[in-house]
Amino acid sequence: MKAIYEIRRLRETAYTPLGSVWEGEDAELIERMLNIYPRRAPRRILDATVNEGRFWRGSTRRVVGMDIDCIHKPSIVGDNLKMPFANAAFDVVVYDPPHIPNQGRDRSKDFNQRFGLIVKSWKDNNYSLSHTFPMFLSEAYRVLRQEGILLCKITDYVHNHRYQWAHIELVRAAQELYFCPCDCIIKIRKAPIIDPKWKISHHSRRQHCYWLVFRKSDRCE
Ligand SMILES: C[S@@+](CC[C@H](N)C(=O)[O-])C[C@H]1O[C@@H](n2cnc3c(N)ncnc32)[C@H](O)[C@@H]1O
């Protein structure tokens, strides 16, 4: 019976291909990805940066939500650089780290709450949090079972008059740890991030971010 459901699931996903550009909500995209990438229906899912859990709105999936900030009342308050889980505990890990440095604030948005800027970065790290990628990835690798999937929402940004290539840094760090980078979906933002104090621009405004898909395996398919 299980096999019949699995075949039906594979057929359905085969006939509704997922485009590489997504304009809808993250929650809907995640559901699509969870039906496409895992080799078998995932049961144990960790959201390692759950915040208010927007990714799971309307979802019936059981998700362990972890966040370093207890204000969001996650199921586990913890640091995703040192996870309190056993090896191979999850089929899927989802990661949406704070993606703008603590220096750039748009006064019209509550970036501290929304983007998790509670975690500070320093000048030595160019105010970015990319230096935490290897530590996070190493923990994600450990807690994922073999063939498990890592879904990462990553935004590049401009800071210090430079383009910060966060998604490339993440892919490089993941490859170093033997994750297989398998797919990349561009998610369109409804409104670009704009700080009212910016008067001149030498870069285009970020109107998209990336959903990067990794597998704990040596092959994607
Ligand atoms: C961009 S928000 C995630 C938003 C979430 N995906 C949503 O849509 O509701 C980033 C979250 O990561 C959390 N965070 C930052 N560093 C962390 C760490 N080392 N371990 C666990 N959570 C962390 C922040 O507290 C923040 O809530």
The ligand as a MOL file (V3000), in Angstrom:
LIG
                    3D

  0  0  0     0  0            999 V3000
M  V30 BEGIN CTAB
M  V30 COUNTS 27 29 0 0 0
M  V30 BEGIN ATOM
M  V30 1 C 15.1640 35.4050 8.8370 0
M  V30 2 S 14.5860 34.8540 10.3810 0 CHG=1
M  V30 3 C 13.7170 33.3860 9.9670 0
M  V30 4 C 12.3060 33.6820 9.5200 0
M  V30 5 C 11.4660 32.4400 9.3730 0
M  V30 6 N 11.9580 31.5800 8.3410 0
M  V30 7 C 10.0600 32.8270 9.0380 0
M  V30 8 O 9.7340 32.9100 7.8370 0
M  V30 9 O 9.2800 33.0670 9.9640 0 CHG=-1
M  V30 10 C 16.0680 34.2540 11.0890 0
M  V30 11 C 15.8680 33.6250 12.4720 0
M  V30 12 O 17.0870 32.9550 12.7890 0
M  V30 13 C 17.2870 33.0440 14.1720 0
M  V30 14 N 18.6990 32.7600 14.4250 0
M  V30 15 C 19.7670 33.5440 14.1690 0
M  V30 16 N 20.9040 32.9200 14.5200 0
M  V30 17 C 20.5430 31.7050 15.0020 0
M  V30 18 C 21.2720 30.5980 15.5420 0
M  V30 19 N 22.6200 30.6170 15.6410 0
M  V30 20 N 20.5860 29.5070 15.9320 0
M  V30 21 C 19.2360 29.4630 15.8360 0
M  V30 22 N 18.4900 30.5000 15.3590 0
M  V30 23 C 19.1370 31.6030 14.9410 0
M  V30 24 C 16.8520 34.4500 14.5180 0
M  V30 25 O 16.5580 34.5820 15.8890 0
M  V30 26 C 15.6290 34.6110 13.6000 0
M  V30 27 O 14.4440 34.3210 14.2750 0
M  V30 END ATOM
M  V30 BEGIN BOND
M  V30 1 1 1 2
M  V30 2 1 2 3
M  V30 3 1 2 10
M  V30 4 1 3 4
M  V30 5 1 4 5
M  V30 6 1 5 6
M  V30 7 1 5 7
M  V30 8 2 7 8
M  V30 9 1 7 9
M  V30 10 1 10 11
M  V30 11 1 11 12
M  V30 12 1 11 26
M  V30 13 1 12 13
M  V30 14 1 13 14
M  V30 15 1 13 24
M  V30 16 1 14 15
M  V30 17 1 14 23
M  V30 18 2 15 16
M  V30 19 1 16 17
M  V30 20 1 17 18
M  V30 21 2 17 23
M  V30 22 1 18 19
M  V30 23 2 18 20
M  V30 24 1 20 21
M  V30 25 2 21 22
M  V30 26 1 22 23
M  V30 27 1 24 25
M  V30 28 1 24 26
M  V30 29 1 26 27
M  V30 END BOND
M  V30 END CTAB
M  END
